Amino acid sequence: MNSINRFLLTKSILSLCLVLLFPNLAKSQDIPSQQSLPKVNRDIELLLNQPNQDIPLQLVDAVYLALQNNRDVKMAYIQRIIDRTQLSEAEAKFNPVFTTQLSLDLRNQYNGSNYSISDATDSMVSLNAKMRLKLPTGADFNLQWYGENFLTKNNLLFNSNSSERNILANGISVGISQPLLRDFGVGLNSLSIQTARLTEKANLLTFRNSLAQTITTSIISYRKLLLAQERLKIEQVSFANAKEELKKLETLLKEGKLTENDLVERRADLAQKEVNLVAVQSDLTQAISDLTEATNLPLKMLVAAEKPLPPDSLNLPSFEEMIKLAEENSVSYLYALNNVENAKFSLRQAKNQQKLDLRLNVSYNYALNNYGYYGPDNIAKYSDYLDYKDLRSSLTLSRDFGNVYQDNAVLKSELDLQKAQYSLQTTKDNVNEELRNRVRNVKDSYTQIKLSQQATVLAQLRLNSAKERMKNNSNVSMTDIINFEKGVVDAKNQELNAIITHLNFMAQLEQFLGITLNKWVQQ
């Protein structure tokens, strides 16, 4: 058990050092697939399926159960699918769009007069295919092909004369409209794709942080359960010792060596310890509930089977190295960076709108129509065709006047950019300050471990010395012994609190620096 704890502690330090030496390990573009998330071992799964069964968990079990069952993790993966879809939609801006259409038209027309009665039937089958393409230069390209077959039959009732006309037409048209001033250029027309990629980068980091937050929450919940268990053990030992001591005092009372008043303080102390025991048991129940919620398990008797070990040393990288990692893995900082870039894009677009709209338009149309005329008995009378070609080009120039929104767009965009830059600097300062606070918490809690360990040893020595002096009829009262016993209990709880608090601060620092996911999930 101790070897596992020391291994995880060593792994935490190594993970931090590796990420600092190789920053690409903490880049947000590498994310684990849902299938590659680690699974809890088979023995734990079997215990979970058994009713009324205590579940002894190692820390890794709690983390893996959270990754395996937590609904926030499942929703994060669903959101990733949505995010990737939105990015693919944005990057498809310059993909061609095809449209096809098939139609069939039938018409029957009846005409009657005093001299003749005719019946005409028209039918037409048409097929169209279109392609639209947005070019990176800003041009709009259109290509269309069409084919039609038009058939007309005329029948004169009470007359043997009839005729038929068949027209087969097909054609193609090509058109392109290229802006030469406003909306011209690859960079300008790809701004929406760049914006989508910035958003995707933030979405990736948000996803990684969501997984890391789930891991950290499960770690803290597990240690909260462990703390409640250890406190319960300490209080139980203290209560048992006090109860045993009371029995000894009652024996002395029966022998006439003590008076009833000498037992009052011990009985009162025993009653208070029982109250404390009930309170700690309630804390344990709540800790089990919190870990159950973090792992999305049915409410069971979870047991933290891994006792935390205090760190032997504290080796943190330099602050400059950590602040670089913190900025790369801070969602708020990345959003602030994106806001600056988006503000630059908006300014560029606003300046573009100030330009004249000069466009070059070129189109070409070609059509070929075949005509066939048939008399009675499908005897061809004559046929003909029409060949049509049309090539056109033009330059158009336009400019809006009196558009206040367009006239003020550049000024507003420049002001928005300044605001975004101020916000970025504020966010950077906040990240810097938060990192300082987290590092200070880690260092202070490590110092508290050392001090609390010394306090525990000294409290036990003080109690042992007082008991020896009391046996020798020294000036030590029962109140002193009770206070010293309480001091030992408080010192042990304080030491345990210091260890777990320090480990939790380290887990939160790892999450802040973006190394939690690399430590717990193989990618």
C-alpha positions in Angstrom: 0.0 0.0 0.0 2.8 2.4 1.0 4.6 1.6 -2.2 1.5 2.6 -4.3 1.2 5.9 -2.5 4.9 6.7 -3.0 4.6 5.7 -6.6 1.8 8.1 -7.2 3.6 10.9 -5.4 6.7 10.2 -7.4 4.6 10.1 -10.6 3.1 13.5 -9.8 6.5 15.1 -9.5 7.8 13.3 -12.6 4.7 14.4 -14.6 5.3 18.0 -13.7 8.9 17.9 -14.6 8.3 16.1 -17.9 5.7 18.6 -19.0 8.0 21.4 -18.1 10.9 19.8 -20.1 8.6 18.8 -23.0 5.7 21.3 -23.2 4.0 19.4 -26.0 2.9 16.9 -23.4 0.4 19.4 -22.1 -0.9 20.7 -25.5 -4.6 20.7 -25.7 -4.9 19.1 -29.2 -4.2 15.6 -27.8 -7.3 14.2 -26.3 -8.0 10.7 -25.2 -10.8 8.8 -27.0 -13.7 7.6 -24.8 -12.8 4.0 -25.4 -9.2 4.6 -24.2 -10.2 5.9 -20.8 -8.9 3.6 -18.1 -11.3 1.1 -16.6 -11.5 -0.1 -13.0 -10.3 -3.6 -12.3 -12.6 -6.6 -12.6 -12.7 -7.3 -8.9 -14.2 -3.9 -8.1 -16.8 -4.3 -10.8 -17.9 -7.7 -9.3 -18.1 -6.1 -5.8 -20.3 -3.2 -7.2 -22.8 -5.8 -8.5 -23.2 -7.4 -5.0 -25.8 -5.9 -2.7 -24.8 -4.7 0.9 -21.2 -5.2 0.1 -18.4 -2.9 1.4 -16.3 -1.6 -1.6 -12.6 -1.1 -0.7 -11.2 1.5 -3.1 -7.7 2.6 -3.9 -7.3 6.1 -5.1 -6.9 4.9 -8.7 -10.1 3.0 -8.4 -12.0 6.2 -7.5 -10.5 8.1 -10.4 -11.2 5.4 -12.9 -14.8 4.9 -11.7 -15.3 8.6 -12.1 -14.0 8.6 -15.7 -16.0 5.5 -16.5 -19.3 6.5 -15.0 -19.5 10.3 -14.5 -22.2 11.9 -16.6 -20.2 15.1 -17.0 -17.5 13.1 -18.8 -20.1 11.5 -21.1 -21.7 14.9 -21.9 -18.2 16.3 -22.6 -17.6 13.7 -25.2 -21.0 14.4 -26.8 -20.1 18.1 -26.9 -16.9 17.2 -28.6 -18.8 15.6 -31.4 -20.9 18.8 -31.8 -17.8 21.0 -31.7 -16.0 19.0 -34.4 -19.1 19.1 -36.6 -19.2 22.9 -36.2 -15.5 23.2 -37.2 -16.0 20.9 -40.2 -18.9 23.1 -41.3 -16.8 26.2 -41.1 -13.9 24.6 -42.9 -16.2 23.5 -45.7 -16.7 27.2 -46.8 -14.8 26.7 -50.0 -16.2 23.3 -50.9 -18.4 23.1 -54.0 -22.2 22.7 -53.5 -24.0 20.6 -56.1 -27.8 20.8 -56.8 -29.7 18.4 -59.1 -33.3 18.7 -60.2 -35.4 16.3 -62.3 -38.9 17.4 -63.3 -41.7 15.9 -65.5 -44.5 18.1 -66.7 -47.7 16.8 -68.5 -50.5 18.9 -69.9 -53.6 18.0 -71.9 -55.4 20.8 -73.7 -58.9 20.5 -75.4 -60.2 23.1 -77.9 -63.6 23.0 -79.6 -65.5 25.2 -82.1 -68.2 25.0 -84.7 -65.6 23.9 -87.3 -63.2 21.7 -85.5 -62.3 20.0 -82.3 -58.6 19.5 -81.3 -56.9 17.7 -78.5 -53.2 18.7 -77.7 -50.9 16.9 -75.3 -47.7 18.4 -74.0 -45.0 16.6 -72.0 -41.6 17.9 -70.9 -38.8 16.1 -69.0 -36.0 18.3 -67.7 -32.8 17.6 -65.8 -30.7 20.4 -64.2 -27.4 20.2 -62.4 -25.8 23.2 -60.7 -22.6 23.8 -58.9 -21.8 26.7 -56.7 -18.3 27.4 -55.5 -16.8 30.1 -53.2 -13.2 30.7 -54.1 -10.6 31.8 -51.4 -10.0 34.9 -53.5 -13.6 35.9 -52.8 -15.0 35.0 -56.2 -18.3 33.3 -56.7 -18.2 30.6 -59.4 -21.4 29.1 -60.8 -21.7 26.2 -63.3 -25.1 25.0 -64.6 -26.1 22.3 -67.1 -29.6 21.6 -68.3 -31.3 19.2 -70.6 -34.9 19.2 -71.8 -37.1 17.1 -74.0 -40.4 18.8 -75.0 -43.0 16.8 -76.9 -46.2 18.2 -78.3 -49.0 16.1 -80.0 -51.9 17.8 -81.8 -54.9 15.7 -82.8 -57.9 17.0 -84.9 -61.0 15.0 -84.0 -63.1 13.8 -87.0 -60.0 14.5 -89.1 -57.1 12.3 -90.0 -54.7 15.2 -89.8 -52.4 15.2 -86.7 -48.9 16.5 -86.0 -46.1 16.0 -83.5 -43.3 18.3 -82.5 -40.2 17.1 -80.5 -37.7 19.6 -79.1 -34.5 18.4 -77.5 -32.6 21.2 -75.8 -29.5 21.2 -73.7 -27.1 23.9 -72.6 -24.4 25.0 -70.2 -23.7 28.3 -68.4 -20.6 29.4 -66.5 -20.3 32.5 -64.5 -17.8 34.0 -62.2 -17.9 37.2 -60.1 -14.6 38.3 -58.7 -14.3 41.2 -56.2 -11.2 43.4 -56.9 -11.3 45.7 -53.9 -13.8 45.0 -51.2 -13.9 41.3 -50.2 -10.8 40.5 -52.2 -8.0 38.2 -50.8 -7.5 34.8 -49.3 -6.7 36.1 -45.9 -9.9 38.1 -45.7 -12.2 35.4 -47.0 -10.8 32.8 -44.6 -11.4 34.9 -41.5 -14.4 32.8 -40.6 -12.4 29.6 -40.8 -9.7 31.2 -38.6 -12.3 32.2 -36.0 -13.7 28.7 -36.0 -10.3 27.2 -35.4 -9.7 29.6 -32.5 -13.0 28.4 -31.1 -12.1 24.8 -31.6 -8.8 25.3 -29.7 -10.8 26.7 -26.8 -13.3 23.9 -27.0 -10.4 21.3 -26.9 -9.0 22.9 -23.8 -12.4 23.1 -22.2 -12.8 19.4 -22.8 -9.5 18.5 -21.3 -10.2 20.7 -18.3 -13.6 19.0 -17.9 -11.9 15.6 -17.6 -9.2 17.0 -15.3 -11.9 18.6 -13.1 -13.7 15.2 -12.8 -10.4 13.5 -11.8 -9.5 16.2 -9.3 -13.1 16.1 -7.8 -12.8 12.3 -7.4 -9.4 12.6 -5.8 -10.6 15.2 -3.3 -13.8 13.3 -2.6 -11.8 10.1 -2.0 -9.4 11.9 0.4 -12.4 13.5 2.2 -13.7 9.9 2.8 -10.2 8.8 3.9 -10.0 11.8 6.3 -13.4 11.0 7.8 -12.4 7.3 8.2 -9.2 8.2 9.9 -10.8 10.7 12.2 -13.4 8.1 13.1 -10.6 5.7 14.0 -8.9 8.3 16.1 -12.1 9.2 17.9 -12.9 5.5 18.5 -9.5 4.9 20.0 -9.8 7.9 22.2 -13.3 6.9 23.3 -12.2 3.3 24.0 -9.2 4.6 26.0 -11.4 7.0 28.0 -13.9 4.2 28.7 -11.1 1.9 29.9 -9.7 4.6 32.0 -13.1 5.2 33.6 -13.4 1.5 34.4 -10.1 1.7 36.3 -11.2 4.7 38.2 -14.5 3.0 39.1 -12.4 0.1 40.5 -10.4 2.6 42.6 -13.7 4.1 43.7 -14.9 0.8 45.0 -11.6 0.3 46.8 -12.1 3.6 48.5 -9.1 5.2 47.0 -11.1 7.8 45.1 -14.2 9.8 45.7 -17.3 10.2 43.5 -16.2 13.7 42.6 -12.9 12.4 41.1 -14.9 10.5 38.5 -17.1 13.4 37.4 -14.6 14.9 35.0 -13.8 11.6 33.4 -17.5 10.8 32.9 -18.2 14.2 31.4 -15.2 13.7 29.1 -16.5 10.3 28.0 -19.9 11.8 27.2 -18.3 14.5 25.1 -16.2 11.9 23.3 -19.3 10.0 22.4 -20.9 13.2 21.0 -17.7 13.7 18.9 -17.9 10.1 17.7 -21.5 10.6 16.5 -20.5 13.8 14.6 -17.5 12.1 12.9 -19.7 9.2 11.9 -22.1 11.7 10.3 -19.1 13.2 8.4 -18.2 9.8 7.2 -21.7 9.2 5.8 -21.5 12.5 4.0 -18.1 11.7 2.6 -19.4 8.4 1.2 -22.3 10.3 -0.4 -19.9 12.8 -2.0 -17.7 10.1 -3.5 -20.7 8.2 -4.7 -21.9 11.3 -6.5 -18.5 12.0 -8.0 -18.3 8.4 -9.4 -22.0 8.2 -10.2 -22.4 4.9 -8.4 -25.4 3.6 -6.5 -25.2 4.5 -2.8 -23.0 1.8 -1.2 -20.6 1.5 1.7 -17.4 2.8 0.0 -14.2 2.4 1.9 -11.0 4.3 1.2 -8.4 1.6 1.5 -5.3 3.7 0.7 -3.8 5.7 3.5 -2.0 8.9 2.3 1.7 9.2 3.0 3.3 12.6 3.7 5.7 13.8 1.1 9.4 13.4 1.9 10.3 16.6 0.1 8.9 19.4 -2.0 10.5 20.0 -5.3 8.6 22.5 -7.4 9.8 23.9 -10.8 10.6 27.6 -11.2 7.7 30.0 -11.2 8.5 31.1 -14.8 8.1 27.5 -16.0 4.8 27.1 -14.1 3.3 30.4 -15.3 4.0 29.3 -18.9 2.1 26.1 -18.3 -0.7 27.9 -16.5 -1.3 30.3 -19.3 -1.3 27.5 -21.9 -3.9 25.6 -20.0 -6.1 28.3 -18.7 -9.5 28.5 -20.4 -10.1 32.1 -19.3 -6.6 33.1 -20.7 -7.2 31.4 -24.0 -10.6 33.0 -24.3 -9.0 36.4 -23.7 -6.4 35.6 -26.4 -9.1 34.6 -28.8 -11.1 37.7 -28.1 -8.0 39.8 -29.1 -7.6 37.8 -32.3 -11.3 38.1 -33.1 -11.2 41.8 -32.5 -8.4 42.0 -35.0 -10.4 40.1 -37.4 -13.4 42.4 -36.9 -11.2 45.5 -37.4 -9.9 44.0 -40.6 -13.4 43.3 -41.8 -14.5 46.8 -40.9 -11.7 48.3 -42.9 -12.7 46.0 -45.8 -16.2 47.4 -45.8 -14.8 50.9 -46.3 -13.5 50.0 -49.7 -15.2 50.4 -53.0 -17.1 47.4 -54.3 -15.5 46.8 -57.7 -16.3 43.5 -59.3 -15.4 41.7 -62.5 -18.2 39.6 -63.9 -17.7 37.1 -66.7 -20.3 34.7 -68.0 -20.6 32.2 -70.9 -23.8 30.5 -72.1 -24.1 27.8 -74.7 -27.3 26.1 -75.8 -28.1 23.6 -78.6 -31.8 23.0 -79.5 -32.9 20.3 -82.0 -36.4 20.5 -83.5 -38.2 17.7 -85.1 -41.7 17.9 -86.8 -43.7 14.8 -87.7 -46.9 14.3 -89.6 -49.4 11.5 -89.6 -47.9 8.0 -89.2 -44.8 9.6 -87.7 -43.6 10.7 -91.1 -40.9 13.4 -90.6 -41.7 16.7 -92.3 -38.5 18.5 -91.5 -36.0 19.1 -88.6 -33.9 22.0 -87.5 -31.5 23.0 -84.8 -30.5 26.2 -83.1 -27.0 26.8 -81.8 -26.7 29.6 -79.2 -23.5 31.1 -77.7 -23.2 34.1 -75.4 -20.0 35.5 -73.8 -20.3 38.5 -71.6 -18.0 40.5 -69.2 -18.5 43.5 -67.2 -17.1 45.7 -64.4 -19.4 47.0 -61.7 -18.6 49.7 -59.1 -20.7 50.5 -56.1 -20.5 52.4 -52.9 -22.9 53.1 -50.1 -23.3 56.6 -48.8 -25.0 57.7 -45.6 -24.6 54.3 -44.0 -23.7 55.4 -40.4 -23.1 51.9 -39.2 -20.5 51.3 -41.9 -18.9 54.6 -41.3 -18.5 54.0 -37.6 -17.5 50.3 -37.9 -13.7 51.0 -37.9 -13.8 53.2 -34.9 -15.9 50.7 -32.9 -13.7 47.8 -33.9 -10.5 49.7 -32.8 -12.1 50.4 -29.4 -13.2 46.8 -29.1 -9.6 45.7 -29.8 -8.3 48.0 -27.1 -10.9 46.6 -24.6 -9.9 43.0 -25.5 -6.2 43.8 -25.0 -6.9 45.3 -21.6 -9.0 42.3 -20.7 -6.2 40.0 -21.8 -3.7 41.8 -19.6 -6.1 41.6 -16.6 -6.7 37.9 -17.2 -2.9 37.3 -17.4 -2.5 39.1 -14.1 -5.2 37.0 -12.6 -3.6 33.8 -13.8 -0.3 35.0 -12.3 -1.9 35.8 -9.0 -3.9 32.6 -8.8 -0.7 30.6 -9.5 1.1 32.4 -6.7 -1.7 31.6 -4.3 -1.7 27.9 -5.3 2.0 27.6 -5.0 1.9 29.4 -1.6 -0.8 27.0 -0.5 1.3 24.0 -1.5 4.4 25.3 0.3 2.5 26.4 3.4 0.6 23.1 3.7 3.9 21.2 3.4 5.3 23.3 6.3 2.2 22.6 8.3 2.8 18.8 7.8 6.3 19.1 9.3 5.0 21.2 12.2 2.0 19.0 12.9 4.2 15.9 13.0 6.3 17.5 15.6 3.2 18.6 17.5 1.8 15.0 17.5 5.1 13.6 19.0 5.3 16.4 21.6 1.6 15.9 22.6 2.1 12.2 23.1 5.2 12.8 25.2 3.4 15.3 27.3 0.6 12.9 28.0 2.9 10.0 28.8 4.9 12.3 31.2 1.7 13.5 32.9 0.5 9.9 33.5 3.9 8.9 35.0 3.9 12.0 37.3 0.3 11.2 38.3 1.3 7.7 39.3 4.0 9.2 41.5 1.4 11.4 43.2 2.8 14.5 41.5 0.7 17.6 41.2 -1.2 16.4 38.1 -5.0 16.4 38.1 -7.5 14.3 36.2 -8.4 17.5 34.3 -4.8 17.8 33.1 -4.8 14.2 31.9 -8.1 14.7 30.0 -6.8 17.9 28.4 -3.6 16.2 27.4 -5.5 13.3 25.9 -7.6 15.7 24.0 -4.4 17.4 22.9 -3.1 14.1 21.4 -6.4 13.5 19.5 -6.3 17.1 18.2 -2.7 16.8 17.2 -3.3 13.5 15.3 -6.4 15.0 13.5 -4.3 18.1 12.7 -1.5 16.1 11.2 -3.9 14.1 9.1 -5.7 17.2 8.0 -2.3 18.8 7.0 -1.3 15.8 4.9 -4.6 15.6 3.0 -4.8 19.3 2.6 -1.3 19.4 1.1 -2.1 16.5 -1.3 -5.3 18.2 -2.4 -3.5 21.5 -3.0 -1.0 19.5 -5.1 -3.8 17.9 -7.1 -5.4 21.4 -7.7 -2.0 22.8 -8.8 -1.5 19.9 -11.2 -5.0 20.6 -12.7 -4.2 24.4 -12.9 -0.9 23.6 -14.8 -2.7 21.1 -17.1 -0.9 17.9 -16.3 -3.7 16.0 -14.5 -4.9 14.3 -17.6 -1.5 13.3 -18.8 -0.8 11.8 -15.3 -4.0 9.7 -15.0 -4.9 8.9 -18.6 -2.7 7.3 -21.2 -3.1 9.1 -24.5 
